[in-house]
Structures are given as C-alpha cells and as structure tokens.
C-alpha cells in the first residue's frame, strides 16, 4: 500500500490515537511515544486486507500502551499516592481548543488518578470499551483472555471508577468563580473564606517528581489543606489562569517560567480535590509559550 496514503490516513487518526494513549497512560510525552510507535508498526505492516484501519490502529495503540504500563509498573520509582497525571492545558485565545478538547473530553485529572490505580489489563479494557466503544472480542485479543474474562476486567474497573470519581461539577463560569474565591482567600489569609469553598473531606495531592521530591504529599481535610494553602500563598509568584482537562487551574510563574500548576475539582460549589504538579521536567512540556507566561498577573 502506498506510504503516502498511509501517512495521510494516519495523520487523520492521530488526534484520536493520541486521546486513546493519553487516557491509557496519563502522560503527554508517553502518549506521543505510543502514537509514534503505532506509526512505525503501520509503516512496517501489510494492511492491504484491513477493512477498518482506524480500528486496527486503535488496537495497536492499545497494545503498545499495555506494554508501556506493564514496563512502568516494574520500574516505577515515584509513589503512586503522590502521582499527578499530566494535565492538558489551554490558555484562553492561545491554545487550539479543538486539540485540547479532543485529548481531554470527559477525562478530568481525578479520573486519571483513579485509572492509575487499575491494573494494566483492567485499564485497557475500561478505556477501550467504555471510552472508545471497542468490542470485548477485539480487546480480548490484546490482553490474551476470553471475551467474558475481558468483560469482567472492564466491570471491575468500572466499579472502581464509579466509586472514586467525583460527580460532575457546576458550569465552567461558576467553577472559575469558586477557584478565584479560593485564591483570593488564600492570598488574603482568610481562613473562613477558604473554609467556605472547601469540602470538609477535600484532598490535596502534590507531585514534585524526582527533582522536588520533598514537595510531594497528600493532604486530607479542609483545615489541613487550608494550612498548606496559607503557606503556599506566602511565596509571591505570577498567576496565570488556565483550563486543565476542562477544569479551572492556575499556573504559578517564577522568573518567566512555569513553576507549578494547580487544578481544581469542584462538586456542588465546593472544592473536593486539588492537584498540584510541580515536577520541573513535566512542567516544561505542557506547551506553555513565553507569550502565555507573559500574561501572568503579579
């Protein structure tokens, strides 16, 4: 089959394949690696008899991601409890909203955190079937199990996700108002103001990676989170408002560089989860430009 035709077909499916890989891996760089590996496999394969090339590519990416998850599990150094997935960040009027939506539609950071607690085969079965409507017959070939056993994998994963994922929050404008109220109260040292917007059982998860391992922590409960918020607020940095995976978020800007990003998960007008990514290596690949960072408010 003509390589030029294959390249055009692959480019047409690239966004979809990237979305599959991102949900499987929660890492932007690894998702790109998985998509690139799928291209290598396509370019070396005879697909003249493949009727549904998009479906074939989806299963190839799924298999590549499954191998990557299994390899990651055997060499992971960072405690999973502290791990914050890579957010897909959009700055108003600067980032292609269609690109961001394609990657993150219906996948908040809270869901990605739960997906990271699943076994590789469970995650594959849930992501491919529940998010991308791949049949259990096709998934069974990837995980080397029967369709019935594969259905059970997805069912177990679905229960975990439903039990641990927050319900949908208010509309985007209201979510931003609540996030702004949190930031204003933190910078103003307003304990009661913070208490008013935090769920009593709020969870703050911070991930500094290997470079800033001391930053990594999980803090539970409103009063403990308030103590952390008031401590963080003492450090004066620029603040850039962004959207991360469809949720309100803020990037701290230090000397023109992105220092960290905090994403808010909001349910019934209360903040139920805060995810802070401060890993310098991963912050550097979020796609924020100098022009974006120059818009930070001090």
SEBATOR-178229 format. One line per 5 residues: number of its first residue (from 1); for each residue x negated, y negated, z negated of N, C-alpha, C. Coordinates in steps of 0.2 Angstrom, whole numbers, plus 5000, padded with zeros to 4 digits. Layout:
N
NUM	X Y Z X Y Z X Y Z; ...;
//
This chain:
298
1	4996 5006 5000 5000 5000 5000 4996 4994 5000; 4998 4989 5004 4994 4983 5004 4992 4979 4998; 4986 4978 4996 4984 4975 4990 4987 4968 4989; 4988 4964 4994 4991 4958 4994 4998 4958 4992; 5002 4963 4994 5009 4964 4992 5009 4966 4985;
6	5004 4970 4983 5004 4972 4976 5003 4966 4971; 4998 4962 4973 4996 4956 4969 5002 4952 4968; 5006 4951 4974 5012 4946 4974 5017 4949 4969; 5018 4956 4970 5023 4959 4966 5021 4959 4958; 5015 4960 4957 5013 4960 4950 5013 4953 4947;
11	5012 4948 4951 5012 4941 4949 5020 4939 4947; 5024 4942 4951 5031 4941 4950 5034 4944 4943; 5030 4949 4941 5032 4953 4935 5028 4951 4929; 5023 4947 4930 5018 4945 4925 5021 4942 4919; 5026 4938 4919 5029 4935 4913 5032 4940 4909;
16	5036 4944 4913 5040 4950 4909 5035 4954 4906; 5030 4956 4909 5025 4961 4906 5021 4958 4900; 5020 4951 4901 5017 4948 4895 5021 4948 4889; 5028 4947 4890 5033 4947 4885 5033 4954 4881; 5033 4959 4885 5033 4966 4883 5027 4967 4878;
21	5021 4965 4881 5015 4966 4877 5014 4961 4871; 5017 4955 4871 5017 4951 4865 5021 4954 4860; 5027 4957 4861 5031 4960 4856 5028 4966 4853; 5024 4970 4858 5021 4976 4855 5015 4974 4851; 5012 4969 4852 5005 4968 4849 5005 4962 4844;
26	5009 4957 4845 5009 4951 4841 5003 4946 4842; 4999 4948 4847 4993 4944 4848 4993 4942 4855; 4992 4935 4856 4992 4932 4863 4986 4935 4867; 4980 4935 4864 4974 4937 4868 4975 4945 4870; 4977 4949 4865 4978 4956 4866 4983 4957 4871;
31	4989 4953 4871 4994 4954 4876 4991 4953 4883; 4987 4948 4884 4984 4946 4890 4979 4952 4893; 4976 4955 4888 4971 4960 4889 4976 4966 4892; 4981 4968 4889 4986 4973 4891 4988 4972 4898; 4990 4966 4899 4993 4964 4906 4988 4965 4911;
36	4982 4963 4910 4976 4964 4914 4974 4971 4916; 4975 4975 4910 4974 4982 4911 4979 4986 4915; 4985 4983 4915 4990 4986 4919 4989 4984 4926; 4986 4978 4928 4984 4976 4935 4979 4981 4937; 4974 4983 4933 4969 4987 4935 4972 4994 4937;
41	4976 4996 4933 4979 5003 4934 4984 5003 4941; 4987 4997 4942 4991 4997 4948 4987 4997 4954; 4981 4993 4954 4977 4992 4959 4973 4999 4961; 4973 5003 4956 4969 5010 4957 4974 5015 4959; 4981 5014 4959 4986 5019 4959 4989 5019 4966;
46	4991 5025 4968 4996 5026 4974 5003 5025 4972; 5006 5019 4973 5013 5018 4970 5018 5018 4976; 5016 5021 4982 5020 5021 4988 5027 5025 4987; 5027 5030 4982 5033 5033 4981 5037 5031 4975; 5034 5025 4972 5038 5022 4966 5044 5018 4968;
51	5050 5020 4966 5056 5016 4968 5056 5010 4964; 5055 5010 4958 5056 5004 4953 5049 5002 4951; 5046 4998 4954 5039 4996 4952 5039 4992 4946; 5044 4988 4945 5044 4984 4939 5045 4988 4933; 5049 4994 4933 5050 4999 4928 5043 5002 4927;
56	5040 5004 4932 5034 5008 4932 5028 5003 4928; 5028 4997 4930 5023 4993 4926 5025 4992 4919; 5031 4991 4917 5033 4991 4910 5031 4997 4906; 5032 5003 4909 5030 5009 4905 5022 5009 4905; 5019 5006 4910 5011 5006 4910 5009 5002 4904;
61	5012 4996 4904 5010 4991 4899 5012 4994 4892; 5017 4997 4891 5019 5001 4885 5014 5006 4883; 5012 5010 4888 5007 5015 4886 5000 5011 4884; 4998 5006 4887 4992 5003 4886 4992 5000 4879; 4998 4997 4877 4999 4994 4871 4999 4999 4865;
66	5002 5005 4867 5002 5010 4862 4995 5012 4860; 4991 5013 4865 4984 5015 4864 4980 5009 4860; 4982 5003 4861 4979 4997 4858 4981 4997 4850; 4987 4999 4849 4990 4999 4842 4987 5004 4838; 4986 5010 4841 4983 5016 4838 4975 5014 4836;
71	4972 5011 4841 4965 5009 4840 4964 5004 4835; 4969 4999 4835 4969 4994 4830 4970 4997 4823; 4974 5002 4822 4976 5004 4815 4970 5008 4812; 4965 5011 4817 4959 5014 4814 4954 5009 4812; 4954 5003 4815 4948 4999 4814 4950 4992 4810;
76	4957 4991 4808 4959 4985 4806 4955 4983 4799; 4953 4977 4799 4949 4975 4793 4954 4970 4789; 4958 4967 4792 4962 4962 4788 4968 4965 4785; 4969 4964 4778 4975 4967 4775 4982 4965 4779; 4986 4970 4780 4992 4969 4784 4997 4964 4780;
81	4996 4964 4774 5001 4960 4770 5000 4953 4771; 4994 4951 4773 4992 4944 4774 4993 4942 4782; 4994 4947 4786 4993 4945 4793 4999 4941 4796; 4997 4936 4799 5002 4932 4803 5001 4932 4810; 5006 4935 4814 5006 4935 4821 5004 4929 4825;
86	5001 4929 4831 5000 4923 4835 5007 4920 4836; 5008 4914 4835 5014 4910 4837 5013 4908 4844; 5018 4907 4848 5018 4904 4854 5021 4897 4853; 5016 4892 4855 5018 4885 4853 5020 4881 4859; 5025 4877 4857 5027 4872 4863 5027 4865 4860;
91	5024 4861 4863 5024 4854 4861 5029 4850 4866; 5034 4846 4863 5039 4843 4867 5036 4840 4873; 5038 4841 4879 5036 4837 4885 5029 4839 4888; 5026 4844 4885 5019 4845 4887 5018 4853 4889; 5022 4857 4886 5021 4864 4887 5027 4867 4891;
96	5026 4871 4896 5031 4873 4900 5036 4877 4896; 5042 4874 4895 5047 4878 4891 5049 4884 4893; 5049 4885 4900 5052 4892 4903 5046 4897 4901; 5040 4895 4901 5035 4900 4899 5035 4902 4892; 5036 4897 4888 5037 4899 4881 5043 4903 4879;
101	5049 4901 4882 5055 4905 4881 5054 4912 4884; 5051 4913 4889 5050 4920 4892 5046 4924 4887; 5041 4921 4884 5037 4925 4879 5041 4926 4872; 5045 4921 4870 5047 4922 4863 5055 4922 4862; 5059 4923 4867 5066 4923 4867 5068 4929 4862;
106	5071 4927 4857 5074 4932 4852 5068 4935 4848; 5062 4932 4847 5057 4935 4843 5054 4930 4839; 5056 4929 4833 5053 4924 4828 5047 4928 4825; 5043 4924 4821 5037 4927 4818 5040 4932 4813; 5045 4930 4809 5047 4935 4804 5049 4942 4807;
111	5051 4942 4813 5052 4949 4816 5046 4952 4818; 5041 4948 4821 5034 4951 4822 5031 4954 4816; 5032 4950 4811 5029 4953 4804 5032 4960 4803; 5038 4960 4803 5041 4967 4802 5039 4972 4807; 5038 4970 4813 5036 4975 4818 5029 4978 4817;
116	5025 4973 4814 5018 4975 4812 5018 4981 4806; 5024 4982 4803 5024 4987 4798 5026 4994 4801; 5028 4994 4807 5030 5000 4810 5024 5004 4813; 5025 5011 4813 5020 5015 4816 5020 5013 4824; 5015 5015 4827 5014 5013 4834 5020 5016 4839;
121	5021 5022 4838 5027 5025 4842 5034 5022 4840; 5035 5021 4834 5041 5018 4832 5042 5011 4835; 5036 5007 4835 5037 5000 4838 5038 5001 4845; 5035 5005 4849 5035 5006 4856 5043 5008 4857; 5045 5013 4854 5052 5015 4855 5057 5009 4854;
126	5056 5005 4849 5061 5000 4847 5060 4994 4852; 5054 4992 4853 5053 4986 4858 5056 4988 4865; 5053 4994 4868 5055 4995 4875 5063 4997 4875; 5066 5000 4871 5073 5002 4871 5077 4996 4869; 5076 4993 4863 5081 4988 4861 5080 4981 4864;
131	5074 4980 4866 5072 4973 4868 5072 4973 4876; 5071 4979 4879 5070 4978 4886 5074 4984 4890; 5078 4987 4886 5083 4992 4889 5080 4998 4893; 5074 5000 4891 5070 5006 4894 5074 5012 4891; 5075 5017 4895 5078 5023 4893 5074 5027 4889;
136	5077 5031 4884 5073 5035 4880 5070 5041 4884; 5073 5043 4889 5069 5048 4894 5062 5045 4896; 5062 5039 4898 5056 5036 4900 5051 5035 4894; 5054 5032 4889 5049 5031 4883 5047 5038 4880; 5051 5043 4881 5048 5050 4878 5042 5052 4882;
141	5041 5050 4888 5035 5052 4892 5029 5049 4889; 5030 5042 4887 5024 5039 4884 5022 5041 4878; 5027 5043 4873 5025 5045 4866 5024 5052 4866; 5025 5056 4871 5025 5063 4872 5029 5067 4867; 5036 5065 4867 5041 5068 4862 5047 5069 4866;
146	5052 5072 4863 5058 5073 4867 5062 5067 4867; 5067 5066 4871 5071 5060 4871 5075 5060 4864; 5077 5065 4861 5080 5065 4855 5076 5062 4849; 5070 5065 4849 5065 5063 4844 5063 5055 4845; 5063 5053 4852 5061 5046 4853 5067 5042 4851;
151	5073 5044 4852 5079 5040 4849 5079 5040 4841; 5076 5045 4838 5076 5044 4831 5070 5039 4829; 5065 5039 4833 5060 5034 4831 5063 5027 4832; 5067 5025 4837 5070 5019 4838 5075 5017 4832; 5078 5023 4830 5083 5022 4825 5080 5020 4818;
156	5075 5023 4816 5071 5022 4810 5068 5014 4811; 5065 5013 4816 5063 5006 4817 5068 5001 4816; 5074 5002 4819 5080 4998 4819 5082 4996 4812; 5082 5001 4808 5084 5001 4801 5080 4996 4798; 5073 4997 4799 5068 4993 4795 5069 4986 4797;
161	5070 4985 4804 5070 4978 4806 5077 4974 4804; 5082 4978 4804 5088 4975 4801 5088 4973 4794; 5085 4978 4790 5084 4977 4783 5080 4971 4781; 5075 4970 4785 5069 4965 4783 5070 4958 4787; 5073 4958 4792 5073 4952 4796 5079 4947 4794;
166	5077 4941 4793 5082 4936 4791 5087 4935 4796; 5093 4933 4794 5099 4931 4798 5097 4925 4802; 5101 4924 4808 5099 4918 4812 5101 4912 4808; 5097 4907 4809 5097 4900 4805 5102 4895 4809; 5102 4889 4806 5106 4884 4809 5103 4882 4816;
171	5106 4877 4819 5104 4875 4826 5097 4871 4825; 5094 4870 4831 5087 4868 4831 5086 4861 4827; 5091 4857 4829 5090 4850 4826 5091 4850 4818; 5095 4854 4815 5096 4855 4808 5090 4858 4805; 5087 4863 4809 5081 4866 4806 5075 4861 4806;
176	5075 4857 4811 5069 4852 4811 5070 4847 4805; 5077 4845 4803 5078 4841 4798 5076 4844 4791; 5077 4850 4790 5075 4854 4784 5068 4854 4784; 5064 4856 4789 5057 4856 4789 5054 4849 4787; 5057 4844 4790 5055 4837 4789 5056 4835 4782;
181	5061 4837 4779 5063 4836 4772 5058 4839 4767; 5056 4846 4769 5050 4849 4765 5044 4845 4766; 5042 4843 4772 5036 4840 4772 5036 4833 4768; 5041 4829 4769 5042 4823 4765 5041 4824 4758; 5045 4829 4755 5045 4830 4748 5038 4833 4746;
186	5034 4837 4750 5028 4839 4748 5023 4833 4748; 5023 4829 4753 5018 4823 4753 5020 4818 4748; 5026 4818 4746 5028 4813 4740 5028 4816 4733; 5026 4822 4733 5025 4825 4726 5032 4826 4723; 5037 4827 4727 5044 4828 4725 5046 4835 4723;
191	5045 4837 4717 5047 4844 4715 5054 4846 4717; 5059 4841 4715 5066 4843 4715 5068 4843 4723; 5064 4839 4727 5066 4838 4734 5064 4845 4737; 5058 4848 4735 5056 4854 4738 5061 4860 4736; 5063 4859 4729 5067 4865 4727 5074 4865 4730;
196	5076 4859 4733 5082 4858 4736 5082 4862 4743; 5076 4863 4746 5076 4865 4753 5073 4872 4753; 5071 4875 4748 5068 4882 4747 5073 4887 4745; 5073 4892 4748 5077 4898 4745 5073 4900 4739; 5077 4902 4733 5074 4905 4727 5069 4910 4728;
201	5070 4914 4733 5065 4920 4735 5061 4919 4741; 5060 4913 4742 5055 4911 4748 5049 4914 4748; 5046 4916 4753 5039 4920 4754 5035 4915 4758; 5029 4914 4756 5024 4910 4760 5018 4915 4761; 5017 4916 4768 5011 4921 4770 5006 4916 4773;
206	5000 4917 4771 4995 4913 4774 4989 4918 4776; 4987 4916 4783 4982 4921 4786 4976 4916 4788; 4970 4917 4785 4964 4913 4787 4959 4917 4791; 4961 4924 4792 4957 4928 4796 4950 4929 4792; 4945 4932 4796 4939 4934 4793 4935 4928 4791;
211	4936 4922 4794 4932 4916 4793 4934 4913 4787; 4940 4912 4786 4943 4909 4780 4947 4914 4776; 4944 4920 4774 4947 4925 4770 4950 4923 4764; 4947 4918 4760 4949 4915 4754 4956 4912 4754; 4958 4910 4760 4964 4906 4762 4970 4911 4762;
216	4969 4917 4764 4974 4922 4765 4977 4924 4758; 4984 4924 4758 4988 4926 4752 4995 4926 4754; 4999 4930 4749 5006 4930 4750 5009 4927 4743; 5013 4922 4744 5016 4918 4738 5023 4919 4738; 5026 4922 4732 5033 4923 4732 5037 4919 4727;
221	5043 4916 4728 5047 4912 4724 5046 4905 4725; 5051 4901 4724 5051 4894 4725 5046 4890 4721; 5046 4891 4715 5041 4887 4711 5034 4889 4712; 5032 4895 4714 5025 4896 4716 5024 4893 4723; 5029 4893 4727 5027 4890 4734 5027 4883 4733;
226	5031 4880 4729 5030 4873 4728 5023 4871 4725; 5021 4875 4721 5014 4873 4718 5009 4873 4724; 5009 4878 4728 5005 4878 4734 5006 4872 4739; 5012 4871 4740 5014 4865 4744 5011 4859 4742; 5012 4857 4735 5009 4851 4732 5001 4851 4732;
231	4998 4857 4732 4991 4857 4733 4989 4856 4740; 4992 4859 4745 4990 4858 4752 4991 4850 4753; 4996 4847 4751 4998 4840 4753 4993 4835 4750; 4988 4837 4746 4983 4833 4744 4978 4832 4749; 4977 4836 4754 4972 4836 4759 4976 4832 4765;
236	4973 4826 4766 4976 4822 4771 4974 4824 4778; 4978 4826 4782 4977 4828 4789 4982 4825 4794; 4981 4825 4800 4986 4824 4805 4991 4829 4805; 4997 4827 4807 5003 4832 4808 5006 4831 4815; 5006 4837 4818 5009 4837 4825 5015 4842 4825;
241	5021 4839 4826 5027 4843 4826 5027 4847 4832; 5028 4854 4832 5029 4858 4837 5034 4863 4836; 5036 4867 4841 5040 4873 4841 5036 4879 4842; 5037 4884 4837 5033 4890 4837 5038 4896 4837; 5039 4899 4843 5043 4905 4843 5051 4903 4842;
246	5052 4897 4845 5059 4894 4844 5061 4891 4837; 5056 4891 4833 5057 4889 4826 5053 4882 4825; 5055 4878 4820 5051 4872 4819 5044 4874 4816; 5039 4870 4817 5032 4871 4815 5028 4865 4815; 5023 4865 4811 5019 4859 4811 5011 4861 4812;
251	5007 4858 4816 5000 4859 4816 4997 4854 4812; 4992 4856 4808 4988 4851 4804 4982 4850 4809; 4980 4843 4810 4975 4842 4814 4969 4838 4810; 4963 4841 4811 4957 4839 4807 4952 4837 4812; 4950 4830 4812 4945 4828 4816 4946 4830 4824;
256	4953 4829 4826 4954 4831 4833 4955 4838 4834; 4955 4842 4830 4955 4850 4831 4961 4853 4827; 4964 4858 4830 4969 4861 4826 4967 4865 4820; 4969 4863 4814 4966 4867 4808 4971 4873 4806; 4977 4872 4806 4982 4877 4804 4989 4876 4807;
261	4993 4881 4808 5000 4880 4810 5004 4883 4805; 5010 4879 4802 5014 4882 4798 5021 4882 4801; 5024 4888 4801 5031 4889 4804 5036 4891 4799; 5042 4888 4800 5047 4888 4795 5053 4893 4798; 5055 4898 4793 5061 4902 4795 5066 4900 4790;
266	5072 4897 4793 5077 4894 4789 5084 4898 4790; 5087 4899 4784 5093 4903 4784 5098 4899 4780; 5104 4897 4782 5109 4894 4778 5106 4888 4775; 5102 4884 4779 5100 4877 4776 5094 4878 4771; 5091 4884 4770 5086 4885 4765 5080 4888 4769;
271	5074 4886 4767 5068 4889 4770 5067 4896 4766; 5067 4901 4770 5066 4908 4767 5059 4911 4768; 5056 4909 4773 5049 4911 4775 5045 4905 4777; 5038 4905 4775 5034 4900 4778 5028 4905 4781; 5026 4904 4787 5020 4907 4790 5015 4902 4791;
276	5009 4903 4788 5003 4899 4790 4997 4903 4793; 4996 4901 4799 4990 4903 4802 4984 4898 4802; 4979 4900 4799 4973 4896 4798 4966 4899 4801; 4967 4904 4804 4961 4908 4807 4958 4904 4813; 4952 4901 4812 4949 4896 4817 4949 4900 4824;
281	4947 4906 4824 4947 4909 4831 4953 4910 4834; 4959 4911 4831 4965 4912 4834 4969 4905 4835; 4967 4900 4831 4970 4893 4832 4967 4891 4838; 4961 4892 4840 4958 4889 4846 4961 4892 4852; 4965 4897 4852 4968 4900 4858 4975 4899 4859;
286	4978 4894 4855 4985 4893 4855 4987 4889 4861; 4982 4886 4865 4984 4882 4870 4985 4875 4869; 4984 4872 4863 4985 4865 4862 4979 4861 4865; 4981 4856 4869 4976 4852 4873 4974 4846 4868; 4969 4843 4871 4967 4836 4867 4972 4831 4867;
291	4976 4831 4873 4981 4826 4874 4987 4828 4868; 4988 4834 4867 4993 4836 4862 4991 4834 4855; 4985 4836 4854 4982 4834 4847 4982 4827 4846; 4981 4823 4851 4981 4816 4850 4987 4813 4848; 4993 4817 4849 4999 4814 4847 5001 4815 4839;
296	4996 4818 4836 4997 4819 4828 4998 4813 4825; 5002 4813 4820 5004 4807 4815 5000 4808 4809; 4997 4802 4807 4992 4802 4801 4996 4798 4795;
//
